[in-house]
Amino acid sequence: MHSKDYYILLSIIETIEKILKYTADYATAEELYENDRDFDAAMMNFIVIGENVGKLSDALKEVNQQIDWQKIYGLRNIIAHHYFGINVDIVWEIIQTDLPALKTNLQKIIE
């Protein structure tokens, strides 16, 4: 693995941890959405994740096709370009289910 990819993966993991921290105190998508600061912080960090995925080498993505890199980048585009049309329930599901799994997969790649 290129050292550049290694550091980008570390950055993505740190960003996932931020999102999980910002959203940990909420029981529902609606509760999160009602807190502008935490919701906005989580959305910004999704954009950061997408930007970092775009910087990963094609070789790393090719070897690790178990991760849907395009879908991650696609979410970045949706949030960045259609912010007021975000489906909060889908984002909540991503936070609750997909982010912990992504974090685990990225940690395995690094190891």
Contacts in CASP RR format, 6 or more apart in sequence:
PFRMAT RR
TARGET T0000
AUTHOR 0000-0000-0000
METHOD contacts of the structure
MODEL  1
MHSKDYYILLSIIETIEKILKYTADYATAEELYENDRDFDAAMMNFIVIG
ENVGKLSDALKEVNQQIDWQKIYGLRNIIAHHYFGINVDIVWEIIQTDLP
ALKTNLQKIIE
1 60 0 8 1.000
1 109 0 8 1.000
2 57 0 8 1.000
2 59 0 8 1.000
2 60 0 8 1.000
4 55 0 8 1.000
4 57 0 8 1.000
5 56 0 8 1.000
5 57 0 8 1.000
5 60 0 8 1.000
6 110 0 8 1.000
8 52 0 8 1.000
8 55 0 8 1.000
8 56 0 8 1.000
9 56 0 8 1.000
9 106 0 8 1.000
9 109 0 8 1.000
9 110 0 8 1.000
10 110 0 8 1.000
11 48 0 8 1.000
11 52 0 8 1.000
12 49 0 8 1.000
12 52 0 8 1.000
12 53 0 8 1.000
12 102 0 8 1.000
12 106 0 8 1.000
13 103 0 8 1.000
13 106 0 8 1.000
13 107 0 8 1.000
13 110 0 8 1.000
15 45 0 8 1.000
15 48 0 8 1.000
15 49 0 8 1.000
15 52 0 8 1.000
16 49 0 8 1.000
16 99 0 8 1.000
16 102 0 8 1.000
16 103 0 8 1.000
16 106 0 8 1.000
17 103 0 8 1.000
18 41 0 8 1.000
18 45 0 8 1.000
19 42 0 8 1.000
19 45 0 8 1.000
19 46 0 8 1.000
19 95 0 8 1.000
19 99 0 8 1.000
20 95 0 8 1.000
20 99 0 8 1.000
20 100 0 8 1.000
22 38 0 8 1.000
22 41 0 8 1.000
22 42 0 8 1.000
22 45 0 8 1.000
23 32 0 8 1.000
23 38 0 8 1.000
23 42 0 8 1.000
23 95 0 8 1.000
26 32 0 8 1.000
26 35 0 8 1.000
26 38 0 8 1.000
28 92 0 8 1.000
29 88 0 8 1.000
29 89 0 8 1.000
29 91 0 8 1.000
29 92 0 8 1.000
30 88 0 8 1.000
32 38 0 8 1.000
32 39 0 8 1.000
32 42 0 8 1.000
32 88 0 8 1.000
32 92 0 8 1.000
33 39 0 8 1.000
33 88 0 8 1.000
42 91 0 8 1.000
42 95 0 8 1.000
43 79 0 8 1.000
43 83 0 8 1.000
43 86 0 8 1.000
43 91 0 8 1.000
46 75 0 8 1.000
46 76 0 8 1.000
46 79 0 8 1.000
46 91 0 8 1.000
47 76 0 8 1.000
47 79 0 8 1.000
47 80 0 8 1.000
49 72 0 8 1.000
49 76 0 8 1.000
50 72 0 8 1.000
50 73 0 8 1.000
50 74 0 8 1.000
50 75 0 8 1.000
50 76 0 8 1.000
51 76 0 8 1.000
53 69 0 8 1.000
53 72 0 8 1.000
53 73 0 8 1.000
53 76 0 8 1.000
54 69 0 8 1.000
54 73 0 8 1.000
56 69 0 8 1.000
60 109 0 8 1.000
61 67 0 8 1.000
61 69 0 8 1.000
64 105 0 8 1.000
64 109 0 8 1.000
66 105 0 8 1.000
67 102 0 8 1.000
67 105 0 8 1.000
67 106 0 8 1.000
72 102 0 8 1.000
75 94 0 8 1.000
78 86 0 8 1.000
79 86 0 8 1.000
END
